[in-house]
């Protein structure tokens, strides 16, 4: 999809003439609109166990997203954070949906949240409900849409800001603990830490607002929480691997998404205890 000025595609009528990137953008925008509308209002919490929960804003956002996908791609399968699997889990075309990434932030009135929509192995979009920005990729290029105008994403490590996800669980411990990275002498000398546990942080790496993002975890490539952000970073030209340097996917654990090879190399060395 060319990065040129295009009309707003979030219309009442969504049809099959839209390409997959347009569908991802429209779906993410629909979810973001629902999230924005519920902000500051009384929320009902639904406990998921282990300190995790969803709210009615998460559910309403996912319903809005599914409405767009069903209208434009009725035959596709969907894996939603709240609604689970709809359609065959091994379907060739499956959408991964996280309707409100950063629910805890949102529930306490913090605006650092995102809405994630990704076609597995294809286009993806990450919408910021409060800035109005939609970060997107058609699978080959990556851009951000503001006020109907598209700008190509340009990663850079100039900010020296690195977001580190400190949320449990910590499957790579004791070999790797994200909190230890923050106390590493090389990290302190070169970077400045930020903690934003939302896919917005990955979008910021792709956009040049962050130098890198680091998190522990398992296979994140097909996670509803990370798939859209990973796709953005890869399309923007970032260096993206597991924390041990393995390719993203079932062979690797966790994630390092860096604006450039130098930043990725420095962080990798610190994580492996060589830097």
C-alpha positions as CSV (number, residue, x, y, z in Angstrom):
1,X,0.0,0.0,0.0
2,X,1.6,3.3,-1.0
3,X,2.4,5.8,1.7
4,X,0.4,8.7,0.2
5,X,-2.5,10.8,1.4
6,X,-5.7,8.7,1.3
7,X,-9.3,9.3,2.5
8,X,-10.4,8.0,5.8
9,X,-11.5,4.4,5.3
10,X,-13.4,4.0,8.6
11,X,-16.8,4.3,7.1
12,X,-20.2,2.7,7.8
13,X,-19.8,0.5,4.8
14,X,-16.8,-1.8,4.8
15,X,-16.6,-4.0,1.7
16,X,-14.3,-6.6,0.2
17,X,-12.7,-4.1,-2.2
18,X,-10.4,-3.0,0.7
19,X,-7.0,-4.5,0.8
20,X,-5.8,-6.3,3.9
21,X,-3.9,-3.3,5.2
22,X,-7.0,-1.1,4.8
23,X,-9.0,-3.7,6.8
24,X,-6.4,-3.8,9.6
25,X,-6.4,0.0,9.8
26,X,-10.2,0.3,9.7
27,X,-10.5,-2.4,12.4
28,X,-7.8,-0.8,14.7
29,X,-9.5,2.6,14.3
30,X,-12.9,1.1,15.2
31,X,-11.4,-0.5,18.3
32,X,-9.6,2.8,19.2
33,X,-12.9,4.7,18.8
34,X,-14.6,2.4,21.3
35,X,-11.7,2.6,23.8
36,X,-11.6,6.4,23.6
37,X,-15.4,6.6,24.1
38,X,-15.2,4.6,27.3
39,X,-12.2,6.5,28.8
40,X,-12.9,8.0,32.2
41,X,-16.2,6.2,32.6
42,X,-17.1,3.6,35.2
43,X,-15.7,0.2,34.1
44,X,-16.8,-3.3,34.9
45,X,-13.8,-5.6,35.5
46,X,-13.8,-9.3,34.6
47,X,-11.1,-11.2,36.5
48,X,-8.8,-13.5,34.5
49,X,-6.8,-14.7,37.4
50,X,-3.2,-14.1,38.4
51,X,-3.8,-10.4,38.8
52,X,-5.0,-10.0,35.2
53,X,-8.4,-8.7,34.2
54,X,-10.4,-7.3,31.3
55,X,-13.0,-4.5,31.3
56,X,-16.1,-3.8,29.3
57,X,-14.1,-1.4,27.2
58,X,-11.9,-4.4,26.1
59,X,-15.0,-6.3,25.1
60,X,-16.6,-3.3,23.3
61,X,-13.4,-2.6,21.4
62,X,-13.1,-6.3,20.3
63,X,-16.7,-6.3,19.1
64,X,-16.1,-3.2,17.0
65,X,-12.9,-4.7,15.5
66,X,-14.7,-8.0,14.7
67,X,-17.5,-6.0,13.1
68,X,-15.1,-4.6,10.6
69,X,-13.3,-7.9,9.9
70,X,-16.5,-9.8,9.5
71,X,-17.9,-7.3,7.1
72,X,-14.7,-7.2,5.0
73,X,-13.4,-10.7,5.4
74,X,-16.3,-13.0,6.5
75,X,-14.4,-16.2,5.7
76,X,-11.3,-15.4,7.8
77,X,-10.6,-16.9,11.2
78,X,-10.0,-14.6,14.2
79,X,-8.1,-15.1,17.5
80,X,-9.2,-12.4,19.9
81,X,-7.8,-11.6,23.4
82,X,-11.3,-11.6,24.9
83,X,-13.4,-13.8,22.5
84,X,-10.9,-16.5,21.9
85,X,-10.7,-18.5,18.7
86,X,-13.4,-18.1,16.0
87,X,-12.9,-20.2,13.0
88,X,-10.3,-22.9,12.4
89,X,-7.1,-22.4,14.5
90,X,-5.0,-23.6,11.6
91,X,-6.8,-21.4,9.0
92,X,-4.5,-20.0,6.3
93,X,-5.9,-16.5,7.1
94,X,-6.3,-15.7,10.7
95,X,-6.5,-12.2,12.4
96,X,-4.9,-11.7,15.7
97,X,-6.7,-9.1,17.8
98,X,-5.7,-7.4,21.1
99,X,-8.5,-4.8,21.6
100,X,-6.9,-3.0,24.5
101,X,-3.2,-3.5,25.1
102,X,-2.5,-1.8,28.4
103,X,-5.8,-2.5,30.3
104,X,-4.3,-1.8,33.7
105,X,-3.0,1.6,32.5
106,X,-6.4,2.4,31.0
107,X,-8.4,1.3,34.1
108,X,-6.5,3.7,36.3
109,X,-6.7,6.6,33.8
110,X,-3.4,6.3,32.1
111,X,-3.5,6.9,28.3
112,X,-0.5,4.7,27.4
113,X,-2.5,2.0,25.6
114,X,-2.9,0.6,22.1
115,X,-5.3,-1.4,19.9
116,X,-3.6,-4.2,17.9
117,X,-4.9,-5.9,14.8
118,X,-2.7,-8.2,12.6
119,X,-3.3,-10.7,9.8
120,X,-1.0,-13.6,10.7
121,X,2.1,-13.2,8.5
122,X,0.6,-10.1,6.7
123,X,-0.5,-6.6,7.2
124,X,-1.0,-5.1,10.7
125,X,-2.1,-1.9,12.5
126,X,-1.5,-0.5,15.9
127,X,-3.9,2.4,16.9
128,X,-3.3,5.0,19.6
129,X,-6.8,5.9,20.8
130,X,-5.7,9.2,22.3
131,X,-3.2,10.6,19.8
132,X,-5.3,9.5,16.9
133,X,-2.2,7.9,15.2
134,X,-2.5,4.6,13.5
135,X,0.8,2.8,12.8
136,X,0.5,0.3,10.0
137,X,2.3,-2.1,7.6
138,X,1.2,-3.7,4.4
139,X,3.8,-6.4,5.0
140,X,6.5,-4.6,3.0
141,X,6.4,-0.9,4.1
142,X,5.5,0.7,7.4
143,X,3.8,4.1,8.0
144,X,1.8,6.2,10.4
145,X,-1.5,7.8,9.6
146,X,-2.2,11.2,11.2
147,X,-5.3,13.2,10.1
148,X,-5.6,11.2,6.9
149,X,-2.0,11.7,5.8
150,X,0.5,8.9,5.7
151,X,4.2,9.2,6.7
152,X,6.8,6.4,6.3
153,X,8.3,5.2,9.6
154,X,12.0,5.9,10.1
155,X,13.6,4.0,13.0
156,X,16.5,5.7,14.8
157,X,18.3,5.2,18.1
158,X,18.9,8.9,18.6
159,X,16.6,9.1,21.6
160,X,18.6,6.5,23.5
161,X,15.4,5.5,25.2
162,X,14.8,1.8,25.7
163,X,11.5,0.4,26.9
164,X,11.8,-2.7,29.0
165,X,8.8,-4.9,29.9
166,X,8.9,-5.8,33.6
167,X,5.6,-7.6,33.7
168,X,5.7,-11.3,34.9
169,X,6.0,-14.1,34.2
170,X,9.7,-14.4,33.8
171,X,10.3,-17.7,31.8
172,X,13.9,-17.0,31.0
173,X,15.0,-16.5,34.7
174,X,17.5,-16.9,36.1
175,X,19.4,-16.7,32.8
176,X,17.7,-13.4,31.8
177,X,15.8,-11.0,34.0
178,X,14.8,-7.7,32.4
179,X,15.3,-5.8,35.7
180,X,19.0,-6.8,35.7
181,X,19.4,-5.1,32.4
182,X,18.4,-1.8,33.9
183,X,21.3,-2.0,36.4
184,X,23.9,-3.1,33.8
185,X,26.8,-0.6,33.7
186,X,26.8,-0.5,29.9
187,X,23.1,0.1,29.8
188,X,23.4,3.0,32.3
189,X,26.2,4.5,30.3
190,X,24.5,4.3,26.9
191,X,20.7,4.2,27.3
192,X,17.9,5.6,29.4
193,X,15.2,3.2,30.6
194,X,11.5,3.5,30.1
195,X,8.8,1.0,31.2
196,X,5.8,0.9,28.9
197,X,4.1,-2.5,28.9
198,X,2.1,-2.0,25.7
199,X,2.6,-2.5,22.0
200,X,2.7,1.2,21.7
201,X,6.3,0.9,22.7
202,X,7.0,-1.3,19.7
203,X,5.3,1.2,17.4
204,X,7.5,3.9,18.9
205,X,10.6,1.9,18.0
206,X,9.4,1.7,14.4
207,X,8.6,5.4,14.4
208,X,12.0,6.5,15.9
209,X,10.5,7.6,19.2
210,X,12.4,4.8,21.0
211,X,15.8,3.2,20.4
212,X,14.6,-0.3,21.4
213,X,12.2,-2.5,23.3
214,X,13.0,-5.6,25.3
215,X,10.8,-8.2,26.9
216,X,10.9,-11.7,28.1
217,X,8.4,-14.3,27.1
218,X,7.9,-17.3,24.9
219,X,7.0,-17.4,21.2
220,X,5.6,-13.9,20.6
221,X,5.4,-13.9,16.8
222,X,1.8,-15.1,16.8
223,X,0.7,-13.5,20.1
224,X,-2.3,-11.2,19.9
225,X,-0.3,-8.9,22.2
226,X,2.8,-8.6,20.0
227,X,2.2,-9.7,16.4
228,X,1.1,-6.2,15.2
229,X,4.1,-4.5,16.8
230,X,6.6,-7.0,15.6
231,X,5.2,-6.7,12.0
232,X,5.6,-2.9,12.2
233,X,9.2,-3.1,13.4
234,X,10.2,-5.7,10.8
235,X,8.6,-3.7,7.9
236,X,10.2,-0.5,9.1
237,X,13.7,-2.1,9.0
238,X,14.3,-2.6,12.7
239,X,16.5,-5.5,14.0
240,X,14.1,-7.9,15.6
241,X,15.1,-11.2,17.4
242,X,14.5,-13.2,20.5
243,X,16.5,-12.2,23.6
244,X,19.0,-14.9,22.9
245,X,19.5,-13.8,19.3
246,X,17.4,-16.5,17.7
247,X,14.9,-15.7,15.0
248,X,11.4,-14.6,16.3
249,X,9.2,-17.6,16.4
250,X,9.0,-21.0,18.1
251,X,12.8,-21.3,18.3
252,X,13.3,-18.0,20.2
253,X,12.1,-16.6,23.6
254,X,11.2,-13.0,24.3
255,X,12.0,-10.1,22.1
256,X,14.6,-7.4,21.3
257,X,13.3,-4.9,18.8
258,X,16.0,-2.3,18.1
259,X,16.2,0.7,15.7
260,X,19.5,-0.4,14.3
261,X,22.1,-3.1,14.4
262,X,24.4,-1.2,16.7
263,X,21.7,-0.8,19.4
264,X,20.6,-4.4,19.0
265,X,24.2,-5.6,19.3
266,X,24.8,-3.6,22.5
267,X,21.7,-4.8,24.2
268,X,22.4,-8.4,23.1
269,X,25.8,-8.3,24.6
270,X,24.5,-7.0,27.9
271,X,21.8,-9.6,28.1
272,X,24.4,-12.4,27.4
273,X,26.8,-11.0,29.9
274,X,29.5,-10.0,27.5
275,X,29.0,-6.3,27.5
